Amino acid sequence: MKQETVIIEKVLYGGDGLARLSSGKVVFVPYTLPQEKVKIVLLEEYKDYAVGYPLEIIEPSPERIPPPCKYYGLCGGCQFQHLPYERELEIKRDILKELFLRQGFKGELPLKGIIPSPKVYHYRNRLRLHVENHIFKMGFVKRGTHEVLKIEGCLLGDKLLNEVLQGLYENTCWINMAFYVKRLRLELSPLDSKVCLLFWTILPPEKRDLKELTLIPSVKSIFYFIKGARPKGPYPEQAPHAGRRIFQGALDLIYYSQPGVFNQVNWEINLEIIKKICELAGEAERVLDLHSGMGNFLLPLVKHLSEAKEFLGVDTDIRAIEDGIYTAEKNELNGRLELRKMSALEALYEAFQEGKTFDLVLLDPPRGGCKELMRLLPEVASHKIIYISCDPPTLIRDILLLQKEGFELKELYLFDMFPRTYHFEVLSLLQRRA
């Protein structure tokens, strides 16, 4: 394979360094830092760019540090373990600014804050692993391949998750079950310091095997998917709160979440986002959450906005809606709240048909963003939109669309939800122009 020596110019969204070959063509190189002189091998070359891999860091940056994870460089999960955390935050800030500039945002970017994670490692409250049964390994996909890398512990995962993972490797029943298991999730229940197991299987497990798994220290409950949208469980059947995970929320809220229902992976940063949402909500009277999930952002607003008249949350995941209702009942929230199984587009269309508006709309969509909502959203959102996203490119695209519909980007915040990876969360406040 062709080799070259290049100088890294900057780090891009995705975590790769950008350099130029002797021909002038752009090349992307992972695990590098700005101004480093690197000997690379070209893995792929296309018309407009190339992909390389570092063979030798000839002149390392003075900021470079040894990565603590033994899987780093093989596992595709982390991109920034080779630099100090303070530098990682600076790079993420620069990446966010450049993305806005490249996508055509005009004017000064109202970036008001960069909120670091209290934990740089062991912050994840869930781990999702592939299971390969013919040689029995559990792990993540290797970088640039479809091959599973055996993982015996993840530095990003909570220590309790790693303890249970090690227990599974030593459990005879699980080793036997692994012949028909495809995927596994370990999910932390922080308030009772337990772990829920959720796995996908092609054959139903024996009850005696499930009972054996509950003997692994710190296992709270077990669920499994075999077909359909709802898992079997919990096991044991008498598991507290039907086996739900339990989280301490803001404003003395306690959340209850079934394994497999989405919630933010870095709970400490999630609480910081909730705090900011409550601050930016002002004196909203009618609140619509178009991707409410289990009520993560909406339920604190019910407590915070004591004078507000109406809160509506919609989501297509019926299990998330069940958790939201269960959590609201357990926290004795009043009748101003309604949670419904409904798509965001259906909710906007219904409100539009009824001539109904909301002075605060929350958006926390999947990575694809909210482009399909842009026809109706400006008709329903009368004052403020708070848009939370883990995918800055689609967020910026949607912000530009909303600007054309009369909204102005007033405030922007970078929350580092995912330290040591290129991902981060962005919260934006948009307000209708007077």
KEZAVEX-55185 format. One record per residue (C-alpha): x negated, y, z negated. Coordinates in steps of 0.1 Angstrom, whole numbers, padded with zeros to 4 digits, always signed. Layout:
% residues N
XYZ...
This chain:
% residues 434
+0000+0000+0000-0011+0036+0007-0027+0055-0022-0032+0092-0027-0042+0117-0054-0017+0144-0061-0011+0173-0084+0023+0173-0102+0041+0207-0098+0071+0202-0120+0096+0177-0135+0129+0173-0118+0164+0162-0129+0160+0124-0131+0127+0126-0149+0103+0123-0120+0075+0147-0113+0073+0165-0080+0041+0166-0060+0030+0169-0024+0011+0144-0003-0018+0155+0019+0007+0157+0048+0028+0182+0028+0056+0158+0023+0073+0158-0012+0067+0128-0033+0085+0119-0066+0063+0103-0093+0077+0090-0127+0061+0093-0161+0041+0125-0152+0037+0160-0165+0032+0194-0147-0004+0201-0136-0015+0165-0140-0038+0151-0114-0025+0116-0106-0036+0087-0084-0005+0072-0070+0006+0043-0048+0034+0050-0023+0063+0026-0029+0087+0040-0003+0084+0067+0024+0112+0084+0042+0115+0112+0067+0118+0140+0042+0102+0126+0010+0083+0097-0005+0085+0077-0038+0053+0070-0057+0041+0053-0089+0012+0064-0110-0018+0042-0109-0041+0065-0129-0037+0098-0147-0070+0113-0135-0066+0146-0153-0039+0142-0180-0020+0171-0195-0031+0182-0229+0005+0176-0239+0005+0139-0230+0010+0115-0259+0010+0077-0261+0046+0063-0257+0056+0044-0288+0078+0018-0270+0061-0014-0257+0086-0016-0229+0081+0020-0216+0074+0021-0179+0091-0013-0174+0125-0006-0189+0145+0019-0169+0161+0036-0199+0136+0063-0210+0116+0089-0190+0101+0112-0216+0083+0092-0242+0050+0104-0230+0055+0140-0241+0063+0158-0274+0100+0164-0281+0096+0202-0281+0082+0200-0246+0110+0177-0235+0135+0203-0246+0117+0230-0226+0117+0208-0195+0154+0201-0198+0161+0238-0202+0141+0245-0170+0158+0217-0151+0193+0231-0161+0183+0266-0149+0169+0253-0116+0200+0232-0109+0222+0263-0113+0199+0283-0090+0197+0256-0064+0235+0251-0063+0241+0287-0056+0250+0302-0090+0247+0340-0089+0238+0364-0117+0222+0358-0150+0228+0324-0166+0245+0328-0200+0225+0300-0217+0231+0308-0253+0215+0279-0271+0196+0246-0269+0206+0223-0297+0180+0195-0304+0189+0161-0317+0183+0156-0354+0169+0121-0344+0145+0116-0316+0146+0078-0320+0172+0054-0334+0200+0078-0326+0222+0055-0304+0252+0040-0321+0256+0014-0294+0235-0008-0271+0247-0025-0239+0227-0054-0228+0227-0079-0199+0226-0116-0209+0208-0141-0187+0216-0176-0198+0193-0198-0177+0162-0186-0197+0181-0169-0225+0172-0133-0226+0191-0101-0235+0180-0068-0222+0181-0039-0198+0174-0037-0161+0138-0031-0151+0131+0002-0134+0138+0000-0097+0150-0036-0097+0180-0057-0106+0159-0079-0129+0167-0081-0166+0138-0072-0189+0140-0091-0222+0144-0066-0251+0139-0077-0287+0144-0042-0301+0152-0007-0287+0136+0024-0302+0167+0045-0292+0191+0022-0310+0201+0024-0346+0180+0002-0368+0210-0019-0378+0218-0026-0341+0182-0039-0337+0185-0061-0368+0217-0077-0355+0201-0082-0320+0172-0100-0337+0198-0121-0356+0214-0131-0323+0181-0143-0309+0178-0166-0340+0214-0178-0340+0218-0213-0326+0255-0208-0318+0248-0176-0298+0220-0193-0279+0245-0220-0268+0272-0194-0261+0248-0174-0239+0252-0200-0211+0286-0184-0203+0281-0148-0216+0273-0121-0190+0271-0089-0210+0269-0078-0247+0275-0046-0266+0264-0040-0301+0284-0011-0316+0276+0006-0350+0304+0013-0375+0285+0039-0395+0308+0044-0425+0306+0008-0435+0271+0001-0422+0283-0027-0401+0280-0038-0364+0308-0049-0341+0300-0074-0313+0317-0072-0279+0308-0095-0251+0320-0105-0217+0323-0143-0211+0335-0167-0184+0347-0193-0210+0365-0188-0243+0342-0193-0273+0349-0219-0299+0362-0206-0332+0335-0224-0351+0309-0205-0330+0326-0171-0338+0326-0180-0374+0289-0187-0373+0282-0153-0357+0300-0136-0386+0273-0150-0409+0247-0128-0392+0240-0100-0418+0258-0067-0410+0283-0082-0384+0317-0066-0390+0339-0080-0362+0337-0098-0329+0356-0092-0297+0353-0107-0263+0366-0100-0227+0375-0130-0206+0401-0115-0183+0423-0084-0183+0418-0049-0197+0421-0058-0233+0396-0079-0253+0404-0108-0275+0399-0101-0312+0391-0092-0338+0374-0121-0354+0378-0126-0383+0415-0117-0378+0416-0100-0412+0388-0076-0403+0396-0041-0418+0414-0017-0395+0417-0044-0369+0379-0045-0365+0376-0008-0356+0344+0012-0360+0346+0040-0386+0329+0074-0382+0328+0104-0405+0339+0134-0384+0340+0171-0388+0364+0189-0412+0367+0157-0433+0382+0137-0405+0376+0099-0404+0377+0084-0369+0387+0048-0362+0376+0033-0328+0380-0001-0313+0348-0016-0299+0346-0009-0262+0365+0025-0265+0342+0053-0254+0327+0076-0280+0296+0098-0279+0265+0077-0284+0246+0103-0305+0271+0111-0333+0250+0138-0350+0250+0158-0317+0286+0150-0312+0294+0168-0345+0274+0198-0333+0295+0199-0301+0327+0198-0321+0315+0226-0343+0308+0248-0312+0342+0239-0297+0360+0250-0328+0340+0282-0328+0348+0290-0291+0385+0280-0294+0393+0314-0308+0430+0317-0317+0444+0293-0291+0480+0285-0295+0484+0257-0269+0456+0232-0263+0454+0206-0235+0427+0180-0235+0426+0163-0201+0401+0136-0211+0410+0131-0247+0398+0096-0252+0403+0087-0289+0408+0124-0297+0371+0132-0304+0374+0169-0297+0411+0174-0300+0418+0161-0335+0393+0186-0351+0410+0214-0333+0444+0203-0348+0429+0208-0383+0409+0240-0373+0437+0258-0355+0463+0257-0383+0486+0283-0366+0485+0267-0331+0518+0254-0318+0509+0225-0295+0482+0200-0288+0484+0175-0259+0458+0149-0252+0459+0126-0222+0437+0097-0211+0440+0066-0189+0425+0042-0215+0455+0029-0235+0431+0016-0262+0416+0051-0267+0451+0065-0270+0459+0039-0296+0428+0048-0316+0437+0085-0314+0472+0078-0328+0458+0055-0355+0432+0081-0365+0458+0109-0366+0481+0088-0388+0453+0079-0412+0443+0115-0415+0479+0127-0419+0478+0152-0391+0511+0169-0385+0536+0167-0356+0520+0193-0334+0499+0166-0318+0509+0144-0288+0486+0118-0272+0498+0101-0240+0485+0075-0216+0483+0096-0184+0458+0107-0159+0445+0143-0160+0459+0150-0125+0494+0137-0136+0493+0159-0167+0484+0190-0147+0511+0182-0121+0538+0177-0148+0528+0210-0165+0528+0228-0131+0563+0214-0123+0576+0226-0157+0559+0260-0153+0540+0254-0185+0505+0268-0193+0479+0262-0220+0456+0290-0233+0428+0264-0240+0420+0235-0217+0393+0209-0226+0375+0190-0199+0351+0161-0207+0353+0140-0175+0333+0110-0162+0301+0118-0142+0321+0125-0111+0334+0157-0125+0368+0174-0120+0369+0183-0083+0403+0166-0078+0418+0188-0105+0408+0222-0090+0440+0227-0071+0462+0226-0102+0439+0235-0131+0439+0273-0125+0477+0272-0125+0479+0256-0159+0448+0271-0177+0459+0306-0186+0429+0318-0206+0399+0296-0216+0384+0263-0203+0358+0245-0223+0340+0220-0200+0317+0194-0215+0296+0173-0191+0267+0148-0191+0262+0154-0154+0250+0190-0147+0252+0188-0109+0289+0180-0109+0295+0205-0137+0279+0233-0117+0299+0224-0086+0331+0226-0106+0321+0259-0123+0315+0274-0088+0349+0263-0078+0365+0278-0109+0347+0311-0103+0365+0313-0069+0398+0308-0088+0393+0337-0111+0373+0322-0140+0340+0336-0153+0312+0315-0170+0308+0333-0203+0286+0309-0224+0265+0278-0218+0249+0254-0243+0225+0225-0238+0230+0197-0264+0203+0171-0263+0226+0141-0267+0200+0117-0252+0164+0123-0264+0136+0106-0245+0157+0103-0214+0164+0128-0186+0201+0130-0196+0216+0158-0217+0250+0172-0224+0261+0207-0214+0290+0227-0229+0304+0256-0209+0330+0282-0218+0349+0297-0188+0374+0325-0193+0399+0340-0169+0389+0374-0156+0412+0402-0168
